[in-house]
Amino acid sequence: KIQTMYLLFLDESGRPEDKSFVLGGIAVRADEWRIVRDRLVDAVTRAGWPADRELKWHGIRKGLVPGKVADAAFAALAASPVTCFACALRPLAGKQRYPEMFATSDDTYATGLMLLAERFQLFLAHQDSYGLIVLDSRRPELDDRMRRFFERLREEGSAYLKFDRLVDCLMFAPSHFSIGLQMADLVVGATHAARGRLNEASKWWRELKPRFARHPARATIDGVGIKEFPELSRPAREGPRS
């Protein structure tokens, strides 16, 4: 039997020290990567966006990317064989309830990464597949810290899971060289901007919503495709749940 491989491209929206911070992106099967990439590039090129120019959520939010280009990009993503994931963190609330998980900005980022790795592991197990995580490169010292954190996580597991489906260490790349990371940036940016607000981002998020991972039995998104932590209704005494 030929085993498939998935690539999970992750980016962030907001800052880990803010009231809200979202880490997330897209999982793409390796043998379908070319289909996904070409569909996005062709769509935005037809809309007038140069193929060699980076497409970022920041540019859409600031009006630097024309609306028709943004519409084309999200329509292409929504029509592609991708699976979306997002972890919506509330760092200020987290510091009060789980201080060890939100002690610093790096700890907050690592908490989001752990929660996403758990969901990716479960997704891979259900697909009987293996996967690799690709992150947007930040600063070399931060990238190295995340590599060390993830290597311990992969070897020791979390409180809930062993990560036997994840291959090797984290991979880092600058987003301007990676279409996958640019796609992740669009997904996480729209997800963050649309949370609890009715705006243009909510239109794009609704378009993407069918692409978010769902529970294999219940077909629900909450806790699977989108993980909120700490949960608004979770009493502190119960502790975090996977």
Sine and cosine of phi, psi and omega as CSV:
sin_phi,cos_phi,sin_psi,cos_psi,sin_omega,cos_omega
0.00,0.00,0.72,-0.69,0.02,-1.00
-1.00,0.07,0.84,-0.54,0.03,-1.00
-1.00,0.09,0.68,-0.73,0.05,-1.00
-1.00,0.04,0.27,-0.96,0.03,-1.00
-0.77,-0.64,0.69,-0.73,0.07,-1.00
-0.92,-0.40,0.60,-0.80,0.12,-0.99
-0.95,-0.32,0.81,-0.59,0.05,-1.00
-0.96,-0.28,0.94,-0.33,0.03,-1.00
-1.00,-0.04,0.81,-0.58,-0.07,-1.00
-0.83,-0.55,0.62,-0.78,0.11,-0.99
-0.63,-0.78,0.01,-1.00,-0.09,-1.00
-0.78,-0.63,0.35,-0.93,0.09,-1.00
-0.67,-0.74,0.75,-0.66,-0.13,-0.99
1.00,0.07,-0.10,-1.00,0.02,-1.00
-0.87,-0.49,0.55,-0.84,-0.04,-1.00
-0.87,0.49,-0.32,0.95,0.02,-1.00
-1.00,-0.06,0.00,1.00,-0.02,-1.00
-0.99,0.15,0.08,-1.00,0.05,-1.00
-0.90,0.44,-0.57,0.82,0.04,-1.00
-0.68,-0.73,0.55,-0.84,-0.06,-1.00
-0.50,-0.87,0.76,-0.65,-0.05,-1.00
-0.84,-0.54,0.76,-0.65,0.10,-0.99
-0.88,-0.47,0.73,-0.68,-0.03,-1.00
0.00,-1.00,-0.11,-0.99,-0.01,-1.00
0.23,-0.97,-0.56,-0.83,-0.11,-0.99
-0.76,-0.65,0.58,-0.81,0.16,-0.99
-0.96,-0.27,0.75,-0.67,-0.02,-1.00
-0.77,-0.64,0.73,-0.68,0.08,-1.00
-0.93,0.36,0.70,-0.71,-0.14,-0.99
-0.84,0.55,-0.63,0.78,-0.04,-1.00
-0.98,0.21,-0.07,1.00,0.08,-1.00
-0.93,-0.36,0.07,1.00,-0.05,-1.00
-0.85,0.52,-0.70,0.71,-0.03,-1.00
-0.88,0.47,-0.61,0.79,0.03,-1.00
-0.88,0.47,-0.73,0.68,-0.03,-1.00
-0.90,0.43,-0.74,0.67,-0.03,-1.00
-0.88,0.48,-0.76,0.65,-0.06,-1.00
-0.90,0.43,-0.59,0.81,-0.01,-1.00
-0.90,0.44,-0.69,0.72,0.01,-1.00
-0.92,0.38,-0.75,0.67,-0.03,-1.00
-0.88,0.48,-0.69,0.72,0.00,-1.00
-0.89,0.45,-0.65,0.76,-0.05,-1.00
-0.91,0.42,-0.74,0.67,-0.05,-1.00
-0.96,0.27,-0.50,0.87,0.06,-1.00
-0.91,0.42,-0.68,0.73,0.05,-1.00
-0.90,0.43,-0.46,0.89,0.02,-1.00
-0.99,0.11,-0.06,1.00,0.09,-1.00
0.97,-0.25,0.21,0.98,-0.01,-1.00
-0.99,-0.13,0.80,-0.60,-0.01,-1.00
-0.86,0.50,0.69,-0.72,-0.07,-1.00
-0.89,0.45,-0.43,0.90,-0.05,-1.00
-0.99,-0.10,0.15,0.99,-0.02,-1.00
-0.97,-0.23,0.72,-0.70,-0.05,-1.00
-0.91,0.42,0.69,-0.72,0.03,-1.00
-0.96,-0.29,0.91,-0.41,-0.10,-1.00
-0.81,-0.59,0.53,-0.85,0.07,-1.00
-0.87,0.50,-0.61,0.79,0.02,-1.00
-0.83,0.56,-0.65,0.76,0.02,-1.00
-0.92,0.40,-0.60,0.80,0.06,-1.00
-0.91,0.41,-0.72,0.69,-0.05,-1.00
-0.90,0.44,-0.58,0.81,-0.04,-1.00
-1.00,0.04,-0.02,1.00,-0.01,-1.00
0.99,0.16,0.18,0.98,0.02,-1.00
-0.98,0.18,-0.36,0.93,0.08,-1.00
-0.96,-0.27,0.84,-0.54,-0.03,-1.00
-0.85,0.53,0.52,-0.86,-0.02,-1.00
-0.85,0.52,-0.59,0.81,-0.02,-1.00
-0.93,0.36,-0.46,0.89,0.07,-1.00
-0.95,0.31,-0.70,0.72,0.05,-1.00
-0.88,0.48,-0.70,0.71,0.03,-1.00
-0.86,0.51,-0.69,0.73,-0.01,-1.00
-0.91,0.42,-0.64,0.77,-0.03,-1.00
-0.91,0.41,-0.72,0.69,-0.03,-1.00
-0.94,0.34,-0.57,0.82,0.06,-1.00
-0.90,0.43,-0.63,0.77,0.02,-1.00
-0.92,0.40,-0.67,0.74,0.04,-1.00
-0.89,0.45,-0.69,0.72,-0.04,-1.00
-0.91,0.42,-0.42,0.91,-0.02,-1.00
-1.00,-0.09,0.04,1.00,-0.09,-1.00
-0.99,-0.16,0.39,-0.92,0.04,-1.00
-0.98,0.20,0.95,0.32,0.02,-1.00
-0.83,-0.55,0.37,-0.93,0.10,-1.00
-0.83,-0.55,0.83,-0.56,-0.09,-1.00
-0.99,-0.10,0.55,-0.84,0.08,-1.00
-0.68,-0.73,0.54,-0.84,0.11,-0.99
-0.49,-0.87,0.62,-0.78,0.10,-0.99
-0.88,-0.47,0.92,-0.38,-0.02,-1.00
-0.99,-0.12,0.95,-0.32,-0.04,-1.00
-0.99,-0.16,0.50,-0.87,0.10,-1.00
-0.87,-0.49,0.99,0.11,-0.15,-0.99
-0.86,0.52,-0.62,0.78,-0.04,-1.00
-0.91,0.41,-0.69,0.73,0.08,-1.00
-0.92,0.38,-0.59,0.81,0.00,-1.00
-0.90,0.45,-0.61,0.79,0.01,-1.00
-0.87,0.49,-0.54,0.84,-0.02,-1.00
-0.98,0.20,-0.60,0.80,-0.14,-0.99
-0.99,-0.13,-0.57,0.82,-0.01,-1.00
-0.70,-0.71,0.92,0.38,-0.14,-0.99
-0.84,0.54,-0.53,0.85,-0.03,-1.00
-0.94,0.34,-0.35,0.94,-0.02,-1.00
-1.00,-0.06,-0.20,0.98,-0.04,-1.00
-0.73,-0.68,0.41,0.91,-0.10,-0.99
-0.88,0.48,-0.66,0.75,0.01,-1.00
-0.75,-0.66,0.15,-0.99,0.05,-1.00
-0.87,0.50,-0.63,0.77,0.02,-1.00
-0.91,0.40,-0.61,0.79,0.05,-1.00
-0.90,0.44,-0.64,0.77,0.04,-1.00
-0.89,0.46,-0.71,0.71,0.03,-1.00
-0.88,0.48,-0.69,0.72,0.00,-1.00
-0.90,0.44,-0.60,0.80,0.05,-1.00
-0.89,0.46,-0.71,0.70,0.05,-1.00
-0.88,0.47,-0.66,0.75,0.02,-1.00
-0.89,0.45,-0.66,0.75,0.02,-1.00
-0.88,0.47,-0.71,0.70,-0.02,-1.00
-0.90,0.43,-0.61,0.79,0.05,-1.00
-0.94,0.33,-0.61,0.79,0.04,-1.00
-0.88,0.47,-0.61,0.79,0.06,-1.00
-0.88,0.48,-0.70,0.71,-0.02,-1.00
-0.94,0.35,-0.59,0.81,0.05,-1.00
-0.92,0.39,-0.65,0.76,0.05,-1.00
-0.85,0.52,-0.73,0.68,0.01,-1.00
-0.90,0.43,-0.65,0.76,0.05,-1.00
-0.88,0.48,-0.72,0.70,-0.01,-1.00
-0.90,0.43,-0.65,0.76,0.02,-1.00
-0.89,0.46,-0.66,0.75,0.01,-1.00
-0.91,0.41,-0.55,0.83,0.01,-1.00
-1.00,0.10,-0.09,1.00,-0.14,-0.99
0.78,0.62,0.80,0.61,-0.09,-1.00
-0.71,-0.70,-0.02,-1.00,0.04,-1.00
-0.77,-0.64,0.32,-0.95,-0.10,-0.99
-0.50,-0.87,0.27,-0.96,-0.01,-1.00
-0.72,-0.70,0.66,-0.75,-0.01,-1.00
-0.97,-0.24,0.76,-0.65,0.02,-1.00
-0.89,-0.45,0.82,-0.58,-0.03,-1.00
-0.91,-0.42,0.48,-0.88,0.13,-0.99
-0.92,0.38,0.80,-0.60,-0.01,-1.00
-0.93,0.36,0.72,-0.70,0.06,-1.00
-0.96,-0.29,-0.94,-0.33,0.08,-1.00
-0.97,-0.24,0.53,-0.85,-0.07,-1.00
-0.79,0.61,-0.66,0.75,-0.04,-1.00
-0.93,0.36,-0.56,0.83,0.05,-1.00
-0.95,0.31,-0.65,0.76,0.06,-1.00
-0.87,0.50,-0.67,0.74,0.00,-1.00
-0.91,0.41,-0.62,0.78,0.02,-1.00
-0.90,0.43,-0.67,0.75,0.02,-1.00
-0.92,0.40,-0.59,0.80,0.05,-1.00
-0.87,0.49,-0.72,0.70,-0.01,-1.00
-0.91,0.42,-0.68,0.73,0.03,-1.00
-0.87,0.49,-0.72,0.70,-0.07,-1.00
-0.94,0.35,-0.57,0.82,0.03,-1.00
-0.90,0.44,-0.66,0.75,0.09,-1.00
-0.90,0.44,-0.67,0.75,0.00,-1.00
-0.89,0.46,-0.68,0.73,-0.03,-1.00
-0.92,0.38,-0.58,0.81,-0.01,-1.00
-0.98,0.19,-0.63,0.78,-0.12,-0.99
-0.99,-0.17,-0.36,0.93,-0.07,-1.00
0.99,0.16,0.08,-1.00,0.10,-1.00
-0.99,-0.14,-0.16,-0.99,0.03,-1.00
-0.93,0.37,-0.23,0.97,-0.13,-0.99
-0.87,-0.50,-0.45,0.89,-0.16,-0.99
-0.63,-0.78,0.45,-0.90,0.27,-0.96
-0.98,-0.18,0.62,-0.78,-0.11,-0.99
-0.98,-0.19,0.87,0.48,-0.05,-1.00
-0.98,0.18,-0.12,0.99,0.00,-1.00
-0.99,-0.13,-0.11,0.99,-0.02,-1.00
-1.00,-0.05,0.76,-0.65,-0.09,-1.00
-0.99,-0.13,0.81,-0.59,0.16,-0.99
0.87,0.49,-0.27,-0.96,-0.07,-1.00
-1.00,0.00,-0.05,-1.00,0.10,-1.00
-0.92,0.40,0.55,-0.84,0.13,-0.99
-0.94,-0.34,0.66,-0.75,0.02,-1.00
-0.87,-0.50,0.58,-0.81,0.03,-1.00
-0.49,-0.87,0.53,-0.85,0.12,-0.99
-0.95,0.30,0.69,-0.72,-0.13,-0.99
-0.89,0.45,-0.48,0.88,-0.04,-1.00
-0.94,0.33,-0.20,0.98,0.08,-1.00
-0.97,-0.23,0.01,1.00,-0.12,-0.99
-0.77,-0.63,0.93,-0.37,0.09,-1.00
-0.89,0.45,-0.59,0.81,0.01,-1.00
-0.87,0.50,-0.68,0.73,0.02,-1.00
-0.94,0.34,-0.53,0.84,0.07,-1.00
-0.92,0.39,-0.60,0.80,0.08,-1.00
-0.90,0.44,-0.69,0.72,0.02,-1.00
-0.87,0.50,-0.64,0.77,0.01,-1.00
-0.88,0.48,-0.66,0.75,0.02,-1.00
-0.90,0.43,-0.70,0.72,-0.02,-1.00
-0.90,0.44,-0.76,0.65,-0.08,-1.00
-0.95,0.30,-0.55,0.83,0.04,-1.00
-0.91,0.42,-0.73,0.69,0.01,-1.00
-0.92,0.40,-0.62,0.78,0.00,-1.00
-0.90,0.45,-0.71,0.71,0.00,-1.00
-0.91,0.41,-0.72,0.69,-0.07,-1.00
-0.92,0.39,-0.49,0.87,-0.08,-1.00
-1.00,0.05,-0.22,0.98,-0.11,-0.99
-0.91,0.42,0.91,-0.41,0.07,-1.00
0.96,0.28,0.16,0.99,-0.04,-1.00
-0.73,-0.68,0.54,-0.84,0.06,-1.00
-0.98,-0.21,0.97,-0.24,-0.03,-1.00
-0.49,-0.87,-0.12,-0.99,-0.04,-1.00
-0.90,0.43,-0.52,0.85,0.02,-1.00
-0.88,0.47,-0.55,0.84,-0.01,-1.00
-0.90,0.44,-0.52,0.86,0.07,-1.00
-0.89,0.45,-0.71,0.70,0.00,-1.00
-0.94,0.34,-0.61,0.80,0.01,-1.00
-0.90,0.43,-0.66,0.75,0.04,-1.00
-0.88,0.47,-0.55,0.83,0.04,-1.00
-0.92,0.39,-0.59,0.81,-0.02,-1.00
-0.99,0.14,-0.37,0.93,-0.16,-0.99
-0.77,0.64,-0.67,0.74,0.02,-1.00
-0.89,0.45,-0.27,0.96,-0.03,-1.00
-1.00,0.02,-0.15,0.99,0.00,-1.00
-0.96,0.29,0.58,-0.81,-0.01,-1.00
-0.86,0.52,0.57,-0.82,-0.01,-1.00
-0.77,-0.63,0.39,-0.92,0.06,-1.00
-0.89,0.46,0.76,-0.65,-0.09,-1.00
-0.88,0.47,-0.42,0.91,-0.01,-1.00
-0.98,-0.18,-0.68,0.73,-0.09,-1.00
-1.00,-0.08,-0.22,0.97,0.00,-1.00
0.87,0.49,0.46,0.89,0.02,-1.00
-0.99,-0.11,0.50,-0.86,-0.01,-1.00
-1.00,0.00,-0.65,0.76,-0.09,-1.00
-0.84,0.54,0.78,-0.63,0.00,-1.00
0.99,0.12,-0.15,0.99,-0.03,-1.00
-0.89,-0.46,-0.97,0.23,0.06,-1.00
-0.95,0.31,-0.56,0.83,0.04,-1.00
-0.79,-0.62,0.85,-0.52,0.04,-1.00
-0.92,-0.38,0.85,-0.53,0.10,-0.99
-0.98,-0.21,0.73,-0.68,-0.04,-1.00
-0.47,-0.88,0.76,-0.65,-0.15,0.99
-0.92,0.40,0.51,-0.86,0.04,-1.00
-0.94,0.35,0.55,-0.84,-0.05,-1.00
-0.88,0.47,-0.56,0.83,-0.10,-1.00
-0.98,-0.20,0.13,0.99,-0.08,-1.00
-1.00,0.08,0.92,-0.40,0.07,-1.00
-0.88,0.48,0.60,-0.80,-0.09,-1.00
-0.88,0.48,-0.57,0.82,-0.09,-1.00
-0.91,0.40,-0.32,0.95,-0.05,-1.00
-0.98,0.19,-0.37,0.93,-0.02,-1.00
0.98,0.20,0.20,-0.98,-0.02,-1.00
-0.94,0.33,0.51,-0.86,0.10,-0.99
-0.87,-0.49,0.49,-0.87,0.03,-1.00
-0.93,0.36,0.00,0.00,0.00,0.00
